[in-house]
Amino acid sequence: MTDPTGPGPDVPPARRRGRPSRTETEAAGPATRDRILEAARAEFSERGYEKTSVRGIAKAAGVDAALVHHYFGTKEQVFEAAVEVAFAPALHASAAVEEGPLDGAGERLTRFILSVWENPATRAPLLAIVRSAVNNEAAAAVFRRLIAVQLLRRIARRLDLPAEEAELRAELAAAQLVGIAMLRYVIRVEPLASADVERIVARVAPVVQGHLTGE
């Protein structure tokens, strides 16, 4: 006997939670993945790492949370993917060291990093990344890993020095520039925040050069 209180013949059975259906997975594609990533960047930027959830990212992207897990895995992995995209312009800083004589690397690196921060389009996602990394250890770990593997080690390989010394020098140069960026763009300490960028390059580049190649 048919249960009169049960679902009718035209009502599809409830889907199990936790995994996207085959239909959803097949319908999704690169555009869906990109939409999730864009939503994740916006959520992390607006809410920070701790207050952002996979469910919130899914809602902002207009997809089921299971699809977020399908493409990226955990929230930390979503954050890492979002950070890598947002931080991509700054990762080209290693090319500024590699493309040209080593004795001019300090100025090229300083000018490149400041140009990334000066551009509003690239500055906004960087600010979100830095704020999340400062306030959350999981976010900071992702940021450190990305910086170490994709930026500092590439710069270190360009230096004609033993590996440990080269890595230390690359880190010191990066610390100098990160400190400038924090004071100028994040904390906005005056008069540094309003100083002409060429004036900053003139003062900072020799110090960065000293970290890279000085005795």
N, C-alpha and C positions, 0 to 999 in steps of 0.2 A: 504493500500500500504506500502511495506517495504521501509524504509528510506535507500537510497543507501549509505548515509554517515555514518550510524550508525554501531555498531559492528556486525560482522558476527555471524552466529549461533554457531561457535566453541569458541567464546570469552566469558569467564566467566564474570558475572556482577561484577562491582567494589564493594569491601567490604567496609562497613562503618568503619570509623576510630574510635579508642578509646577502642575497645574490641577485644580480640583474637577470631577468628572464632572457631566454635565447633571442626572443623578438627584439627586446630592448638593446641587447648587445649588437645584434646585426644591424639595427637601425642607427646605432651610434657610429661615429667615425671621427676623423681628425677634427672636424668642425666642433663636435661635441666636446672632445678633449680640450680644445682651445678655449671653448666657452667656460668650461670648468676652471681652467687655469686662470682665465681673466677674472672670474668671480672670486677665486681664491686670493688673487693679488689684491682685489678691492676689499675683501673681508679682512685680510691680515692688516692691510693699510689702515682701515677704519677702526678695527676693534683690537688690534694687537694679537699676539700669538695665543695667549691664555684664553681670551674671550671668544676666539674663533672656533667653530666646531665644523666637523665634516657635514653634519646635517644643515648647518647654516650656509655652507658653501654650496651644497646641493640645491637648496632652496633658491639661492641667488642665481644659480645657473639654470634653474628650471628643469632639474633632473632628479632621479631617485638617488639617495645617498649611496646605494649599492654601486652605482656607476662610478662615483668618486673613488670608492675602494677598488673597483675593477681596474681603473686606469692608473691610480697612484698609490694605493695601499693606505697606510696610516696617515694621520694628520701631519706628523713630522715629515713624511715623504711628500705630501702635498706641498708643505711649506718649502721643502728643499727645491722642488720643481719650480715653484713660484719665485723663489729667491734667485735661482739660476737664470731665469728669464729676465727678472728685473735688474739683476746685477751684471747681465751680459755686457753692456757698454763698458763698464769699469774693468772687466776681465781682459779687454784688449790693451790694457795698460802695459802688459808684458811686451807687446809689439813695439811700444814706444821706446823700450830699452833695447830691443833687438835690432831695430831698424835704424842703424846709424852708429857712429863711433861711440865707444864706451865713455869717453871723456865728456860727452854731451848728454849722457843718459839722465843725469839729475834734472836738467832743465826740461827735457822731453817728457819725463815721467811726471814731474810737477805740473807742467802745463796741461798734460792730458787729463790727469785726475781732476784738476780744478775745472777744466772745460766740461767734464761730465757733471760736476756739481753745479756749475753755472747754468746749465741747460735745464729749464723748468720741467721738461718732459722726462728727463732722466733723473732729476733730483728728487721728485716726489716718491717714486718707488724706493729709492735709496734711503730716504728718510724713514720710510715705513720699516725697512729691513733693520736699520740701525736701532730704531726704537724697540722693535721686538727682541733683538739680540741683547740689548741692555737689560731688558726686564724679564727675560726668561732663559733659563739655562739650556733647555732643549733647542730653542731657537739659536742661542749663541753657539751651541755645538755644531749645528748645521752651517752657520755662517763661518765659523773657524775652518771647518773642513773644506768648504768651497774656496775660501781665500787661500788656504795653505796649498791645496792641490792645483788649483787652476790659475793662481796668480803668483804667489811668492816663490814657489819652486821653479816656475818658468823664468822669473827674474834671476834667481840664484844661479841657474844653469848658465846664464850669460856671463857671469863673473868668473874671472880666471883665478879662482881661489879654491881651497879645500871645501868640501861640501858643507861642513858644519859652520865654518866662517862665512861662506857665501849665504847660507840661509839666515844667519844672524844679521848680516848686513842688509839683506832684502827686507827682513822684518823691521829693522830699525828705520829704514827708509819709509816703509809703509806706515809705521807708527807716527813718524813725523807728519805725514800727509793726512792720516786719519785724525790726528789731533787738530790740525788746522781745519779740516772739514767739520769736526764736531763743534769747535768754537765759533766758526764762521756761519755754518748753515743750520746746525741743530740748536745750540745754545744761544747763538747770535750775540756774542760778546762784542761790544763796541770798544775801539774803532775798527777792529778787525772785520766785523760783519759788513761794514760799509766801505772798506778800503778798496781801491782800484786793484783789479786782479793782477795787472802787470806789475804793480808794486809788490804784491805778495810773491809772485814768481821770482822777481829779482832778489828778494830777501831769502826765500826758502830754498830755491834750486841749488845754490852752493852747499847748503847743509845736507840736502838729499844726496848730492854728488859725493860729499865727504863720507857719508855712510856707505855708499856703494863702492867707491874706489880709493878713499883716503887711507893714509898710513895709520 
